[in-house]
Amino acid sequence: MAEEELQIEEGGKKSKLMLIIIIAVVLIGGGGAAYFFLFAGSDQPSAAEELAAESPGEMASTPSSSADVGTALYVAMPRPIVFNVPGSGRDRLVQIKVQLMVRGTDNEEMAQTHIPLIEGTLLQAFSASNADNLVTEVGKIELRENALEAVQTELEKVAGAKVVERVLFTDFVMQ
C-alpha cells in the first residue's frame, strides 16, 4: 500500500513538471511572436519616403531638413538654478532645472565647454523676474524667452555663434 501511494505522488510530480514546461514554451513563443509583430520593420517604403525619393530637391530646400539643421541634442545643466525673486506679498525662492537644446555635436561641445558662463547668464536672467509673473504660464514662457536671448547673446560674444536653440525647463519649483 505504501508503494501505491509513492507511485501516485511520483505521477503527480511528473504532470506538474510537464505543465510548467508547456506554460514556459507557450510564454516564450508568445513573447517571440509579440516581438516579431511589434519590432519587425516593413521592407516597403512608406508614402512619405516615396514622396521624398521622387522629389529630393524640394525636401532639401526646406528649413526642417535634417541635413541643414542637424540633430537636436540636449545639454543638461549640472545643477538646478536657485534664486530669490521679489513678489507683491513676500519674496519667493525659485528652483529651475534647465536643459539646452542645440543642433549638432559641435554646438553640443561648445555648450558643454561654456556651462559656467551659461549658468551665470541664466541666473542673471532669472533673478530679474518677478514672482507675480512666474505664477502664470505666460510669465514662465516670457522668462524662458528672455533666458534664451541672454544665453544666445553671451555665447555669440564668446563663441561667435548662437549655439543654443531653445532653453527648456525640466523642473520648476517656487516656494
N, C-alpha and C positions, 0 to 999 in steps of 0.2 A: 504494500500500500504506500509506503514511503517512496518507492521507486516511481509509482504512477504520479504522485504529486510533483516529484522532481521533473519528470518529463513534461508535465503541463506547464510548469514555470519556465522551462527552457524554451518551449514553443512560443510562449508569450513574449519572451525577450527577443526572439528572432523576428517576430512580427512587428514589434516596436522598432527594432533596428531597420527593418525593411521600410516601414512607414516613414521614418526620419530620412532615409536615403531618397525615397521618392519625393518627399517635400523639398529636400535640398536641390534635387535635379530640376524640379518644376520652377523653383525660385531662381535658380541660375539661368535656366532657359528663358524665363520671363524677363529677367534683367537684361540678358543679351538682346532679346527682341526689342525691348524698350530703348536700349542704347542705339540699336540699329535704326529704328524709326525716328528717333529724336535727332541723332547726330549725323546720319548718312546724308551727304550732300547730293544734289541732283547734278547730273552731267550736262543737262540742258541749261543754257544761259537764260536768265530772266529777261523780261521785256525791257527793263531799264538797261541791262547790259547790252542787249541787241541794239537799242537805240543809240547808245554811246559808241558802239562799234561802227554803226552806219555813218555817224556824223562826228568824227573825232575833233574837227576844227572848231565846231561850235562849243563843245564841252570845255576845251582848253581855254577859251576866252572868258569864261565865267569866273568871277572872283571866288566862288566857293570851291573851285577845283583844288584837289589836294596837292597837286604839283606846284601851284602858285602860292598857296597859303602855308603848307606844311602841316604836320600833325600837331594836334593840340596836346601839350604836356602841362602837367600841374606841378608847381613848386610850392611845397608847404612851408610856411614859416615855422621855425623850430619851437617857438614859444608863443603862447597866446599874448595878445597885446592888452594890457590892463591900464586903465586911465580913469581919472575923475572928470565928470562934466557937471557944470552948474545947472540947476533946474529952478523952476519958479518956487517950489516948496522947499527943496533941500538939494544938496549935491548928491550925485549918484556915482556909483562905481560901476564901470563897464568892462567886460572882458570879451574880446573878439578873437576867434581863431580864424586865420586868413590863409587862403591858398591863392596863388597867382597862376593865371592861365597864360602860357606862352606858346609860340609856334616854332617848332624845330628844336633840334638839340643844341644848336649854337646859342639860341636865346635862353634855353634852359640853363646851360652852363654859365651864361652871363648873369642870369638872375641869382643863381646859387653863389656866384662869386661875390655879388654885392648885397647879400642878405642883411648885413648890419646897416647899410645905407637905406635899404628898403624899409626895415623895421623902424628906423628913426623917422623916416618920412611919413610912414603910416601913423606912428604915434603923434606926430605933429599935426597931421590932418585930422585924426580922430579927436584930439584934445580940443580942437577949435569948434567942435559941435556943441549942441545944447541938448540937455536931457529931454526937454519937452518935444523936440523934433525927433529924437531917436525912438520915442514911443510909437510913432506912426510908421507905417510901411514906406510912405513917401520919404520920410526923413532918413530911413535906412538906405533907400536907393540913392538919395542925394549924397549921403555920406560915402557910399561905395564909389559913386562917380567922381566925387572930389578927391578921394584917395587915389583913384586910377590916374587922374590928371596930375596929381602931385608926384606919384611914383614915375610916371612917364617923363615928366619934366626933369626930375633929378637924374634918371638913368640916361636921358638924352644928353645931359651935360657931361656925364662921366663916360658913357659907352658910345655916344654918337648915334643911338637909335632908340626908338620906342620899343623896348624889349617886352614889356608886359602888355597883353591884350585886354585882360579883364582881372579885376580884383574880386574874389569870391569870399563870402563869409560862410564858414562851415559851422560856426557856433557863435551865438550872440547872447550874452547874459548881461542883464542890467539889474542892479540892486539898489 
